[in-house]
Structures are given as structure tokens and as C-alpha cells.
Amino acid sequence: MPARNAWDFPRIPHAPEVGSLTQNPRTATATDMHFPDGHDVRMMRSVLETGGLWTVDTQAPSYQQLRPFNQPDGALSAQLAEAGEEASAAYWETDGFPVHKGLSTHLANLTGIEQHPDPVAAHVMAVCSGYAYSGVETVSMITARMGLDKNHCRLISATVDAMFICSRAFLIQSGDGKVVILCYRGTEPTNLANGLTDVDVEPERINYQFEDPCASVHAGFYRNVRATRHEVMEALRRAVAGRSVRKPVEGESDKMPGKLEALYITGHSLGGAMASMMAVMLRHEKKYAAVAELLKGVYTFGQPMIGDPSFARACESDAEFSRKIIRYVHGDDVIPHFPPVTAGPYEHFGREYRYRISHLQQSVAGWLRYLGSSYQPQTGAWRETNTYTSQMSSFLGFALGATTLAARKSQILRALPVVYSLEDHLPAHYIGALTPGRVSDEFGD
């Protein structure tokens, strides 16, 4: 697991007690934002290092706040105020902003398995997974730009270094209450070697009888999901009842305009493994049936395997469930080949989509760029495959893949074919490859 330090916390508004955000986030200003002082840090570390949960809540900035240079003049401002909230909101929507207009309705209406993977949903989930490496305010902001305006966002965290637990779960709830995205943060790309070493040297398994009494899952992934599961499920229970996933601020109602209709689970890297594990728990444990029936899709990016072949076959035998699991593998991404064979047999399940650009095309383009040509290679394409990504033989495969990060600085080296690539694992590549052609970027303006 990556080493953590005293300042490994997102920026939060002043709060009188550690563990929750009690100030109304909509009234917080830039001057209210600060890093915790020494006393706060010691208290926070005490909570985290003893396995306690740390939660932070926020609400997305309005479109008006996101577009400060588009302010209407006095007369128009008065007209918008008189026209009402809906007409006022329409003023801030322009060509390209937000990125996906009517996003909540779109995600809620994807009710059939045959409608997945959906290109808009895939783009939104990739962006959420990539920005989950930041703080709760940033995740809330970027999903607002994507189209979930007025979203409520909660971060639930638990860390126990001795148990290799570093669980970070974001819940993003649409302003109308109809959609919730549960996004798990993966391991920071710069610390991925440490995290994957834990996977390799601690190959402990836990029996998880999902259709097969002999099935087992990786203990590390299982514990990371369990560490925050209770609080995650409590937030989802509130959403099902038409309440906010956030804890209510004093004097503020937590009632939402509507009840939860669609749940999506997502994550990049080890976060993707946690997303799949959580989906299995929802499906398997009857006490979660009310939430499980609202699960529309699980979108993961660069996800490692989470269970042995018996576990994978058990998941595949539930066709309705397995078709909801959509795994994306970009190029020669090394992480989907984990855990290695040295950690025991593992196998993927669900639907796998690979993004490919031929090595010949990459090589020709690389040499032309090196020689000064402005030619750019054509984009690749996502294709569903029936042959799942297999395990690598040992952790040495990761060492080979890591060399691609250094090679990216050289056009000659980038043109060479590789078997495993850590460069292909970066979340920005998944976002770029899943961005629809009509969209310039995830910011929308």
C-alpha cells in the first residue's frame, strides 16, 4: 500500500468536529478553505489509523458559479429571476455546457441490460473514476460540469495500514435524487508499485459462497470494500427513501425531489476491483435486495481480477448479473493481468472491452513524429472480446510494464511494441478513449 503522510487530506471548510462537514457547503467561500492544522491532523490520523471512518460532504457549485464570466446584465438578470429557477438554469446551458445535457434522465432511463455499455454512461463513469484521485469538492464539481447539476456528494474513507486497507468511496447523487454513482478510488498511479506488491505478497483468500461453496476472493479487495460498506449502504438506503446521501446540515432538510431509480458503480484500477466486489455483495446478500434491483451497470477501467476461477464461473452463471459488469482494458494495460500466477489462480468475469491501435500503426506514427512529421495516428476502437485478459506469470511483468512510463519521453522507445504497459493504465487514457466524438473534454467550456 502507498505510504501516507499527515497531509493526505482534501481541503475542507472549517468544521467544529473531526469526521464530518457541518458548515453549509453552499455558503462556504474560498477564504473558508484551509488545510487542517496540527491538532486537526493528529485527531484525523488517530481516527483513520484505528480503522475509524472519516466522511466529508459537499454540494456541487451551481452553473452560475461554474461560469462566472457569463453573468447576465441587470435587465436580463431581473427577467431570469422573474422567470423562475428552471428558465434561469436554461440560460447557463450553452452549446457544449454541460457536457451531457439531461444526464440524470438519460442514466435513469437506461433500464435494459441490452442498453449497456452506453457511450455517455461510459464517459461519465471514466471521468468519475479518474477524478476520484482528488477530493470530494473536485469530484462534485466535475460531475456537475458533466451534467449532474446540484449533485450531493459524500466521501467515506477508512485506513488501516497494518491490514492493507485504504478504502475511499464517493457517492454522487443527482440533484433530482434519481441517480447515484458509487465510485471507488484506486491506488495513486505514482504509488501503484507499492499497492500491487501488497497484492502479490499477501495472496490471502476469503471464501465467498456466491453460488459455489468453494469460491474465494482476494482478501485485500474484500476487506477494503467491507471497511466502508456499512456507511455506503446507509447512504444508499437514504437515497432509496428519497433523502440525501449527505448527512443533513443543521436547519436544512435532507429530502430530495425524487427517490433513487438508478445506481451505477465504477472505479479505476484497484477501485475497479472494489466496484466489482461491491456489486457481487449487493447481488448475493438478500438484505440489500432493495438497492440491488436498482443497479443498472458496473463500469470499471483497468481492473485487476478479484476471485478464483470458481468465483468467476459462479458470477458468469448468473447471466443477468454478469452482463451488468463491464470492464474496459486500454491497450496493453498491465493491471488487468493482476494478481500474477504466483499469487494463485484468478480469473475475470463479466463483459470485457479492449481498446486497440495496431503496433504497426503506432510504430509508423512514432517514427514519422521523430522525423519531424506532423502526422498523428488514427484513434483505436473499443471491441468486446470473448477471450478475457489472463494472469501474468509473476510480478516481474509489472516491472516491464513500468518501463513504459520512462519510455513515453522518447519517440523512438514509444514506437516499440510492448507486452505490458503501465502507461496505458493511466486514467487520462481511459477518459480520452471513451470521450464521444462530439465532446471536446470533460469541462464543457
C-alpha beads as a LAMMPS data file, in Angstrom:
LAMMPS data file: protein, C-alpha beads

445 atoms
444 bonds

1 atom types
1 bond types

-500.0 500.0 xlo xhi
-500.0 500.0 ylo yhi
-500.0 500.0 zlo zhi

Masses

1 110.0

Atoms # bond

1 1 1 0.000 0.000 0.000
2 1 1 1.229 3.546 -0.588
3 1 1 2.829 5.356 2.295
4 1 1 0.541 8.013 3.758
5 1 1 1.514 11.225 5.462
6 1 1 -0.122 13.725 7.777
7 1 1 -1.224 15.963 4.935
8 1 1 -3.001 13.317 2.891
9 1 1 -6.378 15.047 3.260
10 1 1 -8.517 17.079 0.858
11 1 1 -9.219 20.729 1.539
12 1 1 -12.334 21.110 3.694
13 1 1 -14.279 24.029 5.123
14 1 1 -13.768 24.823 8.818
15 1 1 -15.628 22.293 10.929
16 1 1 -16.069 22.215 14.709
17 1 1 -15.619 18.462 14.916
18 1 1 -13.470 15.939 13.121
19 1 1 -15.194 13.364 10.947
20 1 1 -17.892 15.376 9.224
21 1 1 -18.521 18.644 7.437
22 1 1 -21.105 20.600 9.405
23 1 1 -20.910 24.006 7.726
24 1 1 -23.365 24.560 4.889
25 1 1 -21.101 23.946 1.836
26 1 1 -23.146 26.283 -0.321
27 1 1 -22.175 29.216 1.905
28 1 1 -18.509 28.265 2.160
29 1 1 -16.136 30.593 0.340
30 1 1 -12.571 30.310 -0.863
31 1 1 -11.386 32.058 2.314
32 1 1 -13.061 29.349 4.411
33 1 1 -10.920 26.652 2.792
34 1 1 -7.799 25.548 4.624
35 1 1 -5.585 22.599 5.311
36 1 1 -6.117 21.104 8.776
37 1 1 -3.813 22.454 11.470
38 1 1 -1.555 20.209 13.531
39 1 1 -4.221 19.428 16.121
40 1 1 -6.790 18.512 13.456
41 1 1 -4.260 16.338 11.658
42 1 1 -3.402 14.417 14.816
43 1 1 -7.088 13.823 15.526
44 1 1 -7.778 12.771 11.944
45 1 1 -4.828 10.407 11.865
46 1 1 -5.983 8.906 15.147
47 1 1 -9.417 8.228 13.668
48 1 1 -8.014 6.777 10.457
49 1 1 -5.222 4.702 11.936
50 1 1 -7.581 2.965 14.350
51 1 1 -9.809 1.942 11.483
52 1 1 -12.467 4.604 12.036
53 1 1 -14.476 6.133 9.216
54 1 1 -13.940 9.672 8.002
55 1 1 -16.697 11.333 5.994
56 1 1 -16.812 14.600 4.072
57 1 1 -19.960 16.036 2.467
58 1 1 -20.443 18.740 -0.132
59 1 1 -22.877 20.018 -2.732
60 1 1 -21.940 20.909 -6.298
61 1 1 -21.497 24.557 -7.275
62 1 1 -24.282 25.993 -9.409
63 1 1 -23.854 26.509 -13.149
64 1 1 -23.772 30.224 -12.369
65 1 1 -20.776 29.694 -10.083
66 1 1 -19.076 27.476 -12.651
67 1 1 -19.416 30.176 -15.350
68 1 1 -18.529 33.469 -13.621
69 1 1 -17.801 35.279 -16.912
70 1 1 -21.258 34.602 -18.354
71 1 1 -23.138 36.801 -15.906
72 1 1 -26.308 38.459 -17.344
73 1 1 -26.686 42.228 -17.246
74 1 1 -29.069 43.924 -14.832
75 1 1 -32.197 43.800 -17.008
76 1 1 -31.670 40.193 -18.090
77 1 1 -30.846 39.183 -14.549
78 1 1 -34.176 40.574 -13.374
79 1 1 -36.013 38.761 -16.167
80 1 1 -34.367 35.458 -15.281
81 1 1 -35.235 35.890 -11.627
82 1 1 -38.846 36.542 -12.553
83 1 1 -38.983 33.600 -14.981
84 1 1 -38.187 31.091 -12.273
85 1 1 -35.462 28.584 -11.451
86 1 1 -35.939 26.322 -14.498
87 1 1 -35.720 29.172 -17.004
88 1 1 -32.759 30.637 -15.151
89 1 1 -30.936 27.291 -15.277
90 1 1 -31.502 27.081 -19.045
91 1 1 -29.675 30.398 -19.500
92 1 1 -26.433 28.890 -18.235
93 1 1 -26.659 25.898 -20.567
94 1 1 -24.903 26.575 -23.859
95 1 1 -23.549 24.517 -26.721
96 1 1 -21.213 22.052 -25.018
97 1 1 -22.098 23.006 -21.443
98 1 1 -22.887 20.959 -19.541
99 1 1 -21.141 18.141 -21.375
100 1 1 -24.196 15.857 -21.347
101 1 1 -27.483 17.739 -21.045
102 1 1 -30.272 15.893 -19.256
103 1 1 -27.719 13.446 -17.849
104 1 1 -29.748 12.318 -14.839
105 1 1 -32.746 11.439 -17.010
106 1 1 -30.510 9.655 -19.516
107 1 1 -28.830 7.485 -16.869
108 1 1 -32.131 6.720 -15.144
109 1 1 -33.721 5.608 -18.421
110 1 1 -31.035 3.015 -19.247
111 1 1 -33.173 0.283 -17.759
112 1 1 -32.342 -2.659 -20.036
113 1 1 -29.160 -4.735 -19.936
114 1 1 -29.039 -4.525 -23.733
115 1 1 -28.619 -0.731 -23.417
116 1 1 -25.217 -1.186 -21.792
117 1 1 -22.493 -0.301 -22.316
118 1 1 -23.821 3.141 -23.108
119 1 1 -21.273 5.630 -24.543
120 1 1 -22.493 8.512 -22.381
121 1 1 -22.549 6.375 -19.233
122 1 1 -19.076 5.006 -20.023
123 1 1 -17.694 8.525 -20.473
124 1 1 -19.256 9.764 -17.227
125 1 1 -18.004 6.762 -15.236
126 1 1 -14.486 7.088 -16.658
127 1 1 -14.388 10.759 -15.662
128 1 1 -15.681 9.994 -12.156
129 1 1 -13.096 7.233 -11.740
130 1 1 -10.249 9.450 -12.909
131 1 1 -11.184 12.428 -10.759
132 1 1 -11.719 10.194 -7.715
133 1 1 -7.976 10.614 -7.138
134 1 1 -8.824 14.147 -5.952
135 1 1 -11.040 15.461 -3.148
136 1 1 -14.799 15.485 -2.723
137 1 1 -15.188 19.094 -3.913
138 1 1 -13.409 18.339 -7.189
139 1 1 -15.451 15.186 -7.824
140 1 1 -18.673 17.097 -7.187
141 1 1 -17.558 19.948 -9.461
142 1 1 -16.545 17.768 -12.406
143 1 1 -19.752 15.712 -12.286
144 1 1 -21.721 18.971 -12.280
145 1 1 -19.854 20.007 -15.428
146 1 1 -20.648 16.618 -16.925
147 1 1 -24.366 17.216 -16.374
148 1 1 -25.333 16.278 -12.804
149 1 1 -26.060 19.800 -11.596
150 1 1 -26.854 20.415 -7.931
151 1 1 -25.441 16.998 -7.076
152 1 1 -24.846 15.945 -3.493
153 1 1 -21.533 14.210 -2.832
154 1 1 -20.220 12.222 0.115
155 1 1 -16.728 10.770 0.613
156 1 1 -16.381 7.835 3.011
157 1 1 -12.844 6.827 3.992
158 1 1 -11.193 4.160 6.124
159 1 1 -7.493 3.393 6.507
160 1 1 -5.772 0.594 8.443
161 1 1 -2.178 0.318 7.250
162 1 1 -1.427 -2.943 9.060
163 1 1 -4.351 -4.609 7.267
164 1 1 -3.565 -3.103 3.834
165 1 1 -6.875 -1.215 3.971
166 1 1 -7.186 2.116 2.184
167 1 1 -10.843 2.420 1.202
168 1 1 -12.241 5.589 -0.408
169 1 1 -15.851 5.587 -1.621
170 1 1 -17.549 8.566 -3.285
171 1 1 -21.337 8.737 -3.589
172 1 1 -22.536 11.289 -6.154
173 1 1 -26.299 11.844 -6.093
174 1 1 -28.060 13.770 -8.856
175 1 1 -29.930 16.912 -7.840
176 1 1 -33.282 15.264 -8.582
177 1 1 -32.365 12.272 -6.416
178 1 1 -32.943 9.734 -9.208
179 1 1 -29.333 8.663 -9.846
180 1 1 -26.424 7.737 -7.581
181 1 1 -22.907 6.934 -8.778
182 1 1 -20.833 4.931 -6.294
183 1 1 -17.194 5.466 -7.254
184 1 1 -14.224 3.797 -5.561
185 1 1 -10.815 5.431 -5.694
186 1 1 -7.930 3.260 -6.825
187 1 1 -4.286 3.439 -5.804
188 1 1 -2.462 6.604 -6.846
189 1 1 -0.645 5.802 -10.128
190 1 1 2.646 7.047 -8.657
191 1 1 2.297 4.584 -5.740
192 1 1 0.896 1.684 -7.733
193 1 1 4.011 -0.449 -7.317
194 1 1 3.607 -0.445 -3.530
195 1 1 -0.081 -1.312 -3.738
196 1 1 0.443 -4.150 -6.181
197 1 1 3.318 -5.536 -4.142
198 1 1 0.773 -5.954 -1.337
199 1 1 -1.460 -7.865 -3.754
200 1 1 1.438 -10.120 -4.747
201 1 1 2.964 -10.850 -1.339
202 1 1 -0.327 -11.089 0.583
203 1 1 -2.310 -13.524 -1.577
204 1 1 -4.648 -14.484 1.282
205 1 1 -8.116 -15.535 0.185
206 1 1 -11.521 -15.429 1.813
207 1 1 -14.260 -17.910 0.969
208 1 1 -17.248 -16.122 -0.534
209 1 1 -20.025 -18.551 -1.349
210 1 1 -21.563 -16.852 -4.352
211 1 1 -23.364 -19.832 -5.948
212 1 1 -20.276 -22.019 -5.306
213 1 1 -19.246 -23.052 -1.739
214 1 1 -15.629 -23.405 -2.869
215 1 1 -15.345 -19.930 -4.392
216 1 1 -12.853 -17.485 -2.907
217 1 1 -11.865 -13.856 -3.411
218 1 1 -8.737 -11.843 -2.729
219 1 1 -8.795 -10.896 0.951
220 1 1 -7.386 -7.414 0.352
221 1 1 -10.116 -6.385 -2.085
222 1 1 -12.789 -7.928 0.146
223 1 1 -11.616 -6.118 3.286
224 1 1 -11.314 -2.783 1.511
225 1 1 -14.948 -2.984 0.432
226 1 1 -16.148 -4.174 3.836
227 1 1 -14.297 -1.365 5.614
228 1 1 -16.679 1.278 4.244
229 1 1 -19.648 -0.858 3.197
230 1 1 -21.898 -0.152 6.180
231 1 1 -21.747 3.621 5.753
232 1 1 -22.067 3.291 1.959
233 1 1 -25.197 1.175 2.324
234 1 1 -26.640 3.588 4.882
235 1 1 -26.219 6.429 2.374
236 1 1 -27.841 4.338 -0.379
237 1 1 -30.703 3.454 1.958
238 1 1 -31.338 7.160 2.430
239 1 1 -31.303 7.661 -1.360
240 1 1 -33.859 4.863 -1.841
241 1 1 -36.097 6.669 0.661
242 1 1 -35.787 9.941 -1.246
243 1 1 -33.260 11.545 1.069
244 1 1 -29.795 12.973 0.503
245 1 1 -26.716 10.755 0.668
246 1 1 -25.195 13.569 2.732
247 1 1 -25.868 13.941 6.421
248 1 1 -28.209 16.944 6.733
249 1 1 -26.781 20.291 7.740
250 1 1 -28.443 21.806 10.807
251 1 1 -31.620 23.597 9.782
252 1 1 -31.645 22.058 6.305
253 1 1 -33.989 19.342 5.051
254 1 1 -32.398 16.238 3.539
255 1 1 -35.459 15.464 1.411
256 1 1 -34.713 15.104 -2.316
257 1 1 -37.153 15.837 -5.191
258 1 1 -37.278 12.140 -6.070
259 1 1 -36.256 8.664 -4.913
260 1 1 -33.332 6.620 -6.236
261 1 1 -34.126 4.956 -9.572
262 1 1 -30.686 4.061 -10.942
263 1 1 -27.439 3.043 -9.249
264 1 1 -24.097 2.864 -11.059
265 1 1 -20.858 1.549 -9.553
266 1 1 -17.471 2.409 -11.009
267 1 1 -13.748 2.630 -10.323
268 1 1 -10.311 2.666 -11.922
269 1 1 -7.509 0.218 -11.118
270 1 1 -7.902 -1.234 -7.611
271 1 1 -11.007 0.943 -7.326
272 1 1 -12.474 -1.104 -10.159
273 1 1 -11.826 -4.299 -8.205
274 1 1 -13.694 -2.819 -5.242
275 1 1 -16.563 -1.764 -7.522
276 1 1 -16.973 -5.325 -8.829
277 1 1 -16.710 -6.789 -5.331
278 1 1 -19.396 -4.423 -4.048
279 1 1 -21.668 -5.374 -6.954
280 1 1 -21.300 -9.058 -6.051
281 1 1 -22.190 -8.309 -2.430
282 1 1 -25.300 -6.406 -3.493
283 1 1 -26.394 -9.303 -5.691
284 1 1 -25.573 -12.049 -3.210
285 1 1 -26.802 -10.691 0.121
286 1 1 -30.594 -10.627 0.371
287 1 1 -30.672 -7.765 2.872
288 1 1 -29.532 -5.464 0.041
289 1 1 -32.254 -6.535 -2.407
290 1 1 -33.987 -3.133 -2.467
291 1 1 -30.752 -1.475 -3.597
292 1 1 -29.569 -4.336 -5.831
293 1 1 -32.655 -4.164 -8.035
294 1 1 -31.767 -0.544 -8.880
295 1 1 -28.255 -1.425 -10.102
296 1 1 -28.063 -0.554 -13.805
297 1 1 -24.395 -1.112 -14.560
298 1 1 -20.880 -1.572 -13.189
299 1 1 -18.245 0.171 -15.314
300 1 1 -14.604 -0.482 -14.406
301 1 1 -11.365 0.680 -16.006
302 1 1 -8.074 -1.217 -15.801
303 1 1 -9.471 -3.533 -13.127
304 1 1 -7.462 -6.465 -11.698
305 1 1 -9.083 -9.857 -11.075
306 1 1 -10.842 -10.296 -7.734
307 1 1 -11.586 -14.015 -7.405
308 1 1 -10.532 -17.532 -8.315
309 1 1 -11.919 -19.458 -11.320
310 1 1 -14.725 -20.966 -9.201
311 1 1 -15.821 -17.491 -8.149
312 1 1 -15.650 -16.196 -11.725
313 1 1 -17.699 -19.133 -13.043
314 1 1 -20.293 -18.600 -10.317
315 1 1 -20.627 -14.956 -11.345
316 1 1 -20.864 -15.904 -15.020
317 1 1 -23.616 -18.430 -14.277
318 1 1 -25.833 -15.513 -13.227
319 1 1 -26.240 -14.124 -16.745
320 1 1 -28.381 -11.157 -15.737
321 1 1 -25.750 -10.069 -13.228
322 1 1 -22.601 -10.793 -15.247
323 1 1 -23.821 -8.739 -18.212
324 1 1 -24.016 -5.702 -15.945
325 1 1 -20.273 -5.962 -15.248
326 1 1 -18.476 -4.025 -17.994
327 1 1 -14.680 -3.958 -17.878
328 1 1 -12.587 -1.703 -20.088
329 1 1 -8.948 -2.562 -20.875
330 1 1 -6.937 0.134 -22.638
331 1 1 -4.216 -1.157 -24.959
332 1 1 -1.598 -3.203 -23.128
333 1 1 -2.614 -2.071 -19.632
334 1 1 -0.677 -4.240 -17.193
335 1 1 -3.064 -4.080 -14.218
336 1 1 -5.870 -6.301 -15.627
337 1 1 -3.246 -9.101 -15.655
338 1 1 -3.046 -8.944 -11.828
339 1 1 -2.806 -10.785 -9.483
340 1 1 0.049 -12.800 -11.039
341 1 1 0.129 -16.595 -11.143
342 1 1 2.480 -16.570 -8.145
343 1 1 -0.468 -15.350 -6.022
344 1 1 -2.608 -18.306 -7.098
345 1 1 -5.233 -18.789 -9.837
346 1 1 -7.527 -15.847 -10.601
347 1 1 -9.957 -15.151 -13.413
348 1 1 -12.022 -12.260 -14.787
349 1 1 -15.797 -12.301 -15.328
350 1 1 -18.364 -10.010 -16.933
351 1 1 -18.023 -8.295 -20.324
352 1 1 -14.579 -7.140 -21.457
353 1 1 -13.954 -4.337 -23.952
354 1 1 -10.445 -3.693 -25.271
355 1 1 -9.091 -0.593 -26.940
356 1 1 -6.589 -1.376 -29.660
357 1 1 -4.315 0.528 -32.019
358 1 1 -2.122 -1.755 -34.111
359 1 1 1.563 -1.753 -33.186
360 1 1 2.428 -1.197 -36.857
361 1 1 0.310 1.938 -36.913
362 1 1 1.849 3.138 -33.644
363 1 1 5.375 2.418 -34.858
364 1 1 4.963 4.201 -38.189
365 1 1 3.396 7.205 -36.483
366 1 1 6.131 7.271 -33.838
367 1 1 8.937 7.250 -36.401
368 1 1 7.238 9.917 -38.513
369 1 1 6.889 12.179 -35.474
370 1 1 10.540 11.548 -34.620
371 1 1 11.497 12.618 -38.141
372 1 1 9.508 15.830 -37.780
373 1 1 6.238 14.883 -39.445
374 1 1 3.012 16.367 -38.098
375 1 1 1.143 13.142 -38.858
376 1 1 -0.967 11.914 -35.955
377 1 1 -2.029 8.267 -35.603
378 1 1 -5.666 7.377 -36.033
379 1 1 -7.627 6.564 -32.929
380 1 1 -8.273 2.990 -31.954
381 1 1 -11.598 1.317 -31.264
382 1 1 -13.282 -0.499 -28.400
383 1 1 -14.190 -4.087 -29.192
384 1 1 -15.904 -6.661 -26.996
385 1 1 -13.890 -9.850 -26.649
386 1 1 -14.815 -13.346 -25.550
387 1 1 -11.228 -14.085 -24.508
388 1 1 -10.600 -12.479 -21.149
389 1 1 -7.295 -10.936 -20.114
390 1 1 -5.149 -13.624 -18.474
391 1 1 -2.784 -13.591 -15.491
392 1 1 0.854 -12.635 -15.902
393 1 1 3.374 -15.187 -14.691
394 1 1 4.961 -13.082 -11.938
395 1 1 5.390 -9.578 -10.554
396 1 1 8.284 -9.099 -12.990
397 1 1 5.670 -8.361 -15.644
398 1 1 4.791 -5.208 -13.750
399 1 1 8.448 -4.152 -13.749
400 1 1 8.472 -4.481 -17.532
401 1 1 5.249 -2.509 -17.793
402 1 1 6.642 0.257 -15.589
403 1 1 9.399 0.969 -18.119
404 1 1 6.761 2.401 -20.464
405 1 1 6.393 5.436 -18.190
406 1 1 10.038 6.303 -18.794
407 1 1 9.780 5.401 -22.477
408 1 1 6.973 7.902 -23.041
409 1 1 9.593 10.671 -23.133
410 1 1 11.253 9.132 -26.187
411 1 1 9.525 8.921 -29.570
412 1 1 11.792 6.035 -30.564
413 1 1 11.021 3.984 -27.460
414 1 1 7.306 4.767 -27.660
415 1 1 7.244 3.262 -31.150
416 1 1 8.439 -0.129 -29.874
417 1 1 5.839 -2.860 -29.239
418 1 1 5.316 -3.902 -25.607
419 1 1 3.615 -6.788 -23.836
420 1 1 2.614 -4.903 -20.679
421 1 1 2.234 -1.170 -20.245
422 1 1 1.758 0.948 -17.131
423 1 1 1.477 3.971 -19.415
424 1 1 -1.748 2.502 -20.844
425 1 1 -3.142 2.223 -17.313
426 1 1 -3.278 5.969 -16.633
427 1 1 -6.892 7.138 -16.116
428 1 1 -6.451 10.003 -18.596
429 1 1 -6.074 7.436 -21.403
430 1 1 -9.343 5.745 -20.475
431 1 1 -11.124 9.101 -20.366
432 1 1 -9.645 10.126 -23.716
433 1 1 -10.527 6.856 -25.436
434 1 1 -14.108 6.936 -24.114
435 1 1 -14.833 10.602 -24.849
436 1 1 -17.577 10.811 -27.524
437 1 1 -16.530 12.452 -30.782
438 1 1 -18.793 15.463 -30.317
439 1 1 -17.269 16.240 -26.890
440 1 1 -14.061 18.240 -26.554
441 1 1 -13.323 17.451 -22.903
442 1 1 -14.944 16.830 -19.540
443 1 1 -15.120 20.527 -18.592
444 1 1 -17.633 21.516 -21.243
445 1 1 -16.423 25.043 -21.982

Bonds

1 1 1 2
2 1 2 3
3 1 3 4
4 1 4 5
5 1 5 6
6 1 6 7
7 1 7 8
8 1 8 9
9 1 9 10
10 1 10 11
11 1 11 12
12 1 12 13
13 1 13 14
14 1 14 15
15 1 15 16
16 1 16 17
17 1 17 18
18 1 18 19
19 1 19 20
20 1 20 21
21 1 21 22
22 1 22 23
23 1 23 24
24 1 24 25
25 1 25 26
26 1 26 27
27 1 27 28
28 1 28 29
29 1 29 30
30 1 30 31
31 1 31 32
32 1 32 33
33 1 33 34
34 1 34 35
35 1 35 36
36 1 36 37
37 1 37 38
38 1 38 39
39 1 39 40
40 1 40 41
41 1 41 42
42 1 42 43
43 1 43 44
44 1 44 45
45 1 45 46
46 1 46 47
47 1 47 48
48 1 48 49
49 1 49 50
50 1 50 51
51 1 51 52
52 1 52 53
53 1 53 54
54 1 54 55
55 1 55 56
56 1 56 57
57 1 57 58
58 1 58 59
59 1 59 60
60 1 60 61
61 1 61 62
62 1 62 63
63 1 63 64
64 1 64 65
65 1 65 66
66 1 66 67
67 1 67 68
68 1 68 69
69 1 69 70
70 1 70 71
71 1 71 72
72 1 72 73
73 1 73 74
74 1 74 75
75 1 75 76
76 1 76 77
77 1 77 78
78 1 78 79
79 1 79 80
80 1 80 81
81 1 81 82
82 1 82 83
83 1 83 84
84 1 84 85
85 1 85 86
86 1 86 87
87 1 87 88
88 1 88 89
89 1 89 90
90 1 90 91
91 1 91 92
92 1 92 93
93 1 93 94
94 1 94 95
95 1 95 96
96 1 96 97
97 1 97 98
98 1 98 99
99 1 99 100
100 1 100 101
101 1 101 102
102 1 102 103
103 1 103 104
104 1 104 105
105 1 105 106
106 1 106 107
107 1 107 108
108 1 108 109
109 1 109 110
110 1 110 111
111 1 111 112
112 1 112 113
113 1 113 114
114 1 114 115
115 1 115 116
116 1 116 117
117 1 117 118
118 1 118 119
119 1 119 120
120 1 120 121
121 1 121 122
122 1 122 123
123 1 123 124
124 1 124 125
125 1 125 126
126 1 126 127
127 1 127 128
128 1 128 129
129 1 129 130
130 1 130 131
131 1 131 132
132 1 132 133
133 1 133 134
134 1 134 135
135 1 135 136
136 1 136 137
137 1 137 138
138 1 138 139
139 1 139 140
140 1 140 141
141 1 141 142
142 1 142 143
143 1 143 144
144 1 144 145
145 1 145 146
146 1 146 147
147 1 147 148
148 1 148 149
149 1 149 150
150 1 150 151
151 1 151 152
152 1 152 153
153 1 153 154
154 1 154 155
155 1 155 156
156 1 156 157
157 1 157 158
158 1 158 159
159 1 159 160
160 1 160 161
161 1 161 162
162 1 162 163
163 1 163 164
164 1 164 165
165 1 165 166
166 1 166 167
167 1 167 168
168 1 168 169
169 1 169 170
170 1 170 171
171 1 171 172
172 1 172 173
173 1 173 174
174 1 174 175
175 1 175 176
176 1 176 177
177 1 177 178
178 1 178 179
179 1 179 180
180 1 180 181
181 1 181 182
182 1 182 183
183 1 183 184
184 1 184 185
185 1 185 186
186 1 186 187
187 1 187 188
188 1 188 189
189 1 189 190
190 1 190 191
191 1 191 192
192 1 192 193
193 1 193 194
194 1 194 195
195 1 195 196
196 1 196 197
197 1 197 198
198 1 198 199
199 1 199 200
200 1 200 201
201 1 201 202
202 1 202 203
203 1 203 204
204 1 204 205
205 1 205 206
206 1 206 207
207 1 207 208
208 1 208 209
209 1 209 210
210 1 210 211
211 1 211 212
212 1 212 213
213 1 213 214
214 1 214 215
215 1 215 216
216 1 216 217
217 1 217 218
218 1 218 219
219 1 219 220
220 1 220 221
221 1 221 222
222 1 222 223
223 1 223 224
224 1 224 225
225 1 225 226
226 1 226 227
227 1 227 228
228 1 228 229
229 1 229 230
230 1 230 231
231 1 231 232
232 1 232 233
233 1 233 234
234 1 234 235
235 1 235 236
236 1 236 237
237 1 237 238
238 1 238 239
239 1 239 240
240 1 240 241
241 1 241 242
242 1 242 243
243 1 243 244
244 1 244 245
245 1 245 246
246 1 246 247
247 1 247 248
248 1 248 249
249 1 249 250
250 1 250 251
251 1 251 252
252 1 252 253
253 1 253 254
254 1 254 255
255 1 255 256
256 1 256 257
257 1 257 258
258 1 258 259
259 1 259 260
260 1 260 261
261 1 261 262
262 1 262 263
263 1 263 264
264 1 264 265
265 1 265 266
266 1 266 267
267 1 267 268
268 1 268 269
269 1 269 270
270 1 270 271
271 1 271 272
272 1 272 273
273 1 273 274
274 1 274 275
275 1 275 276
276 1 276 277
277 1 277 278
278 1 278 279
279 1 279 280
280 1 280 281
281 1 281 282
282 1 282 283
283 1 283 284
284 1 284 285
285 1 285 286
286 1 286 287
287 1 287 288
288 1 288 289
289 1 289 290
290 1 290 291
291 1 291 292
292 1 292 293
293 1 293 294
294 1 294 295
295 1 295 296
296 1 296 297
297 1 297 298
298 1 298 299
299 1 299 300
300 1 300 301
301 1 301 302
302 1 302 303
303 1 303 304
304 1 304 305
305 1 305 306
306 1 306 307
307 1 307 308
308 1 308 309
309 1 309 310
310 1 310 311
311 1 311 312
312 1 312 313
313 1 313 314
314 1 314 315
315 1 315 316
316 1 316 317
317 1 317 318
318 1 318 319
319 1 319 320
320 1 320 321
321 1 321 322
322 1 322 323
323 1 323 324
324 1 324 325
325 1 325 326
326 1 326 327
327 1 327 328
328 1 328 329
329 1 329 330
330 1 330 331
331 1 331 332
332 1 332 333
333 1 333 334
334 1 334 335
335 1 335 336
336 1 336 337
337 1 337 338
338 1 338 339
339 1 339 340
340 1 340 341
341 1 341 342
342 1 342 343
343 1 343 344
344 1 344 345
345 1 345 346
346 1 346 347
347 1 347 348
348 1 348 349
349 1 349 350
350 1 350 351
351 1 351 352
352 1 352 353
353 1 353 354
354 1 354 355
355 1 355 356
356 1 356 357
357 1 357 358
358 1 358 359
359 1 359 360
360 1 360 361
361 1 361 362
362 1 362 363
363 1 363 364
364 1 364 365
365 1 365 366
366 1 366 367
367 1 367 368
368 1 368 369
369 1 369 370
370 1 370 371
371 1 371 372
372 1 372 373
373 1 373 374
374 1 374 375
375 1 375 376
376 1 376 377
377 1 377 378
378 1 378 379
379 1 379 380
380 1 380 381
381 1 381 382
382 1 382 383
383 1 383 384
384 1 384 385
385 1 385 386
386 1 386 387
387 1 387 388
388 1 388 389
389 1 389 390
390 1 390 391
391 1 391 392
392 1 392 393
393 1 393 394
394 1 394 395
395 1 395 396
396 1 396 397
397 1 397 398
398 1 398 399
399 1 399 400
400 1 400 401
401 1 401 402
402 1 402 403
403 1 403 404
404 1 404 405
405 1 405 406
406 1 406 407
407 1 407 408
408 1 408 409
409 1 409 410
410 1 410 411
411 1 411 412
412 1 412 413
413 1 413 414
414 1 414 415
415 1 415 416
416 1 416 417
417 1 417 418
418 1 418 419
419 1 419 420
420 1 420 421
421 1 421 422
422 1 422 423
423 1 423 424
424 1 424 425
425 1 425 426
426 1 426 427
427 1 427 428
428 1 428 429
429 1 429 430
430 1 430 431
431 1 431 432
432 1 432 433
433 1 433 434
434 1 434 435
435 1 435 436
436 1 436 437
437 1 437 438
438 1 438 439
439 1 439 440
440 1 440 441
441 1 441 442
442 1 442 443
443 1 443 444
444 1 444 445
